[in-house]
Amino acid sequence: MNARNPLSAWNIRVHVSCVYAMQRGERTGDRSPPRDSVTARTFSSRVAEIVLHGCKQVDPGAKIASVLRDSDGRTIVRVRASPGNDSGTPMKLLGSMKRLWPLAKTSVVENAIDSIVEAEIVVPTEDDERRQARNRATSSRFAESTSVCTIVLFVIGICLYATNELDLLGAINATLNVSSDAEL
């Protein structure tokens, strides 16, 4: 070790401080954790895990065929049924997906490469969900009849208010006419 080289003295201090930290339990080792444990899961991968978990309740051999993210932020997950199942399995997977996300678009798609049928779910963005929920809520007969009743009651209220104001103006006008006649 060269005493004149400040870099070597710095290296010794860093090494000693790392050893001291390891002895106190502040540092578990001098290696970084494996890459797999550091990598943060994306939204699409979490959605795919949820969809796969729901589909495995219907078909334990179901597998993710593809996970996509479109330009609007929607996640598209395709699930392939386990081989050897009956032809109704993609429809069962479709029902499982629809129970997970009632506002999502679901469909059955035939893979053009290998002619295997896959169930697909398009998970909407938060804005899409809000828009679809509002459309569903306002398109029911109860909601439509409630809004018609609200409009009718509002118009009746305006008419009653206008009638009351006209009566009040008529009373004021009559009072002014009586007082102007009395002055003459």
C-alpha positions as CSV (number, residue, x, y, z in Angstrom):
1,M,0.0,0.0,0.0
2,N,1.3,3.4,-1.0
3,A,0.8,6.0,1.7
4,R,1.2,8.9,-0.8
5,N,-1.7,7.6,-2.9
6,P,-4.9,9.1,-1.4
7,L,-7.0,6.7,-3.5
8,S,-5.6,3.6,-1.8
9,A,-6.4,5.2,1.6
10,W,-9.9,5.9,0.5
11,N,-10.3,2.2,-0.7
12,I,-9.2,1.0,2.8
13,R,-11.8,3.3,4.5
14,V,-14.6,2.1,2.2
15,H,-13.6,-1.5,2.8
16,V,-13.5,-1.0,6.6
17,S,-16.8,0.8,6.7
18,C,-18.4,-2.0,4.6
19,V,-17.1,-4.7,6.9
20,Y,-18.3,-2.6,10.0
21,A,-21.8,-2.3,8.4
22,M,-21.9,-6.0,7.7
23,Q,-21.0,-6.8,11.3
24,R,-23.7,-4.6,12.6
25,G,-26.3,-6.2,10.2
26,E,-26.9,-3.1,8.2
27,R,-25.6,-4.8,5.1
28,T,-26.3,-8.4,4.2
29,G,-23.5,-8.9,1.6
30,D,-21.4,-7.3,-0.9
31,R,-23.4,-8.6,-3.9
32,S,-26.5,-7.1,-5.4
33,P,-29.8,-9.1,-5.2
34,P,-30.6,-11.3,-8.3
35,R,-32.1,-9.4,-11.2
36,D,-35.4,-11.3,-11.0
37,S,-36.1,-10.0,-7.5
38,V,-35.3,-6.4,-8.4
39,T,-37.3,-6.2,-11.6
40,A,-40.6,-4.4,-10.9
41,R,-43.7,-6.1,-12.3
42,T,-45.5,-4.1,-14.9
43,F,-49.3,-3.4,-14.9
44,S,-49.7,-5.7,-17.8
45,S,-47.9,-8.6,-16.0
46,R,-50.1,-8.1,-12.9
47,V,-53.2,-8.1,-15.1
48,A,-52.0,-11.3,-16.8
49,E,-51.4,-13.0,-13.4
50,I,-55.0,-12.1,-12.3
51,V,-56.5,-13.3,-15.5
52,L,-54.5,-16.5,-15.4
53,H,-55.4,-17.2,-11.8
54,G,-59.1,-16.7,-12.6
55,C,-58.9,-19.0,-15.7
56,K,-57.0,-21.7,-13.8
57,Q,-60.1,-22.1,-11.6
58,V,-62.0,-23.2,-14.7
59,D,-59.2,-24.9,-16.5
60,P,-56.1,-25.8,-14.4
61,G,-54.0,-26.3,-17.6
62,A,-54.8,-22.8,-19.0
63,K,-51.7,-20.8,-20.2
64,I,-51.1,-17.2,-21.2
65,A,-50.8,-17.1,-25.0
66,S,-49.9,-13.4,-25.3
67,V,-50.0,-10.1,-23.3
68,L,-50.2,-6.9,-25.3
69,R,-50.6,-3.2,-24.4
70,D,-52.2,-1.0,-27.0
71,S,-51.5,2.7,-27.7
72,D,-54.5,3.8,-25.6
73,G,-53.2,1.9,-22.5
74,R,-55.5,-1.1,-22.6
75,T,-54.1,-4.4,-21.8
76,I,-55.0,-7.4,-24.0
77,V,-54.5,-10.9,-22.6
78,R,-55.1,-14.1,-24.6
79,V,-55.4,-17.3,-22.7
80,R,-55.1,-20.7,-24.3
81,A,-57.0,-23.6,-22.9
82,S,-55.2,-26.8,-22.0
83,P,-54.9,-29.2,-24.8
84,G,-57.3,-32.1,-24.9
85,N,-60.2,-30.2,-23.3
86,D,-63.6,-30.1,-24.9
87,S,-64.5,-27.3,-27.4
88,G,-66.5,-25.5,-24.7
89,T,-63.5,-24.6,-22.6
90,P,-62.7,-21.3,-24.3
91,M,-66.3,-20.2,-23.6
92,K,-65.8,-21.2,-19.9
93,L,-62.5,-19.2,-19.8
94,L,-64.5,-16.3,-21.4
95,G,-67.0,-16.4,-18.6
96,S,-64.3,-16.5,-16.0
97,M,-62.7,-13.4,-17.5
98,K,-66.0,-11.6,-17.7
99,R,-66.5,-12.3,-13.9
100,L,-63.1,-10.7,-13.2
101,W,-63.7,-7.5,-15.2
102,P,-67.4,-7.0,-16.0
103,L,-66.7,-3.9,-18.0
104,A,-64.0,-5.5,-20.1
105,K,-64.4,-6.6,-23.7
106,T,-64.1,-10.4,-24.0
107,S,-64.0,-12.5,-27.1
108,V,-62.9,-15.9,-28.5
109,V,-60.2,-15.7,-31.1
110,E,-58.8,-18.4,-33.4
111,N,-55.1,-18.3,-33.7
112,A,-54.4,-18.2,-37.5
113,I,-51.0,-19.9,-37.1
114,D,-52.0,-23.1,-35.4
115,S,-55.8,-22.9,-35.5
116,I,-56.1,-23.1,-31.7
117,V,-59.0,-21.2,-30.1
118,E,-58.0,-18.6,-27.4
119,A,-60.1,-16.5,-25.1
120,E,-59.2,-12.8,-25.2
121,I,-59.9,-10.0,-22.7
122,V,-59.3,-6.4,-23.3
123,V,-58.9,-4.7,-19.9
124,P,-60.0,-1.1,-20.2
125,T,-58.3,1.9,-18.8
126,E,-59.8,3.8,-15.9
127,D,-61.4,6.4,-18.2
128,D,-62.9,3.6,-20.3
129,E,-64.4,1.9,-17.2
130,R,-65.8,5.2,-16.0
131,R,-67.4,5.9,-19.4
132,Q,-68.8,2.4,-19.7
133,A,-70.2,2.5,-16.1
134,R,-71.9,5.8,-16.8
135,N,-73.4,4.6,-20.0
136,R,-74.7,1.5,-18.3
137,A,-76.1,3.5,-15.4
138,T,-77.9,6.0,-17.6
139,S,-79.2,3.5,-20.1
140,S,-81.4,1.6,-17.7
141,R,-85.2,2.3,-17.7
142,F,-85.2,3.4,-14.1
143,A,-82.5,6.0,-14.9
144,E,-84.3,7.2,-18.0
145,S,-87.6,7.5,-16.2
146,T,-86.0,9.3,-13.2
147,S,-84.4,11.9,-15.5
148,V,-87.7,12.5,-17.3
149,C,-89.4,13.0,-14.0
150,T,-86.7,15.4,-12.9
151,I,-87.1,17.5,-16.1
152,V,-90.9,17.5,-15.7
153,L,-90.7,18.6,-12.1
154,F,-88.1,21.3,-12.9
155,V,-90.4,22.7,-15.6
156,I,-93.4,22.7,-13.2
157,G,-91.3,24.4,-10.6
158,I,-90.2,27.1,-13.1
159,C,-93.9,27.6,-14.1
160,L,-95.0,27.9,-10.5
161,Y,-92.2,30.4,-9.7
162,A,-93.1,32.5,-12.8
163,T,-96.8,32.4,-11.9
164,N,-96.0,33.5,-8.3
165,E,-93.7,36.3,-9.6
166,L,-96.4,37.5,-12.0
167,D,-99.0,37.6,-9.2
168,L,-96.6,39.5,-7.1
169,L,-95.9,42.0,-9.9
170,G,-99.7,42.3,-10.5
171,A,-100.2,43.1,-6.8
172,I,-97.4,45.7,-6.8
173,N,-98.8,47.2,-10.0
174,A,-102.3,47.3,-8.5
175,T,-101.0,48.9,-5.3
176,L,-99.1,51.6,-7.4
177,N,-102.3,52.2,-9.4
178,V,-104.4,52.7,-6.3
179,S,-101.8,55.0,-4.7
180,S,-101.5,57.1,-7.9
181,D,-105.3,57.4,-8.1
182,A,-105.5,58.5,-4.5
183,E,-102.9,61.2,-5.2
184,L,-105.0,62.7,-8.0
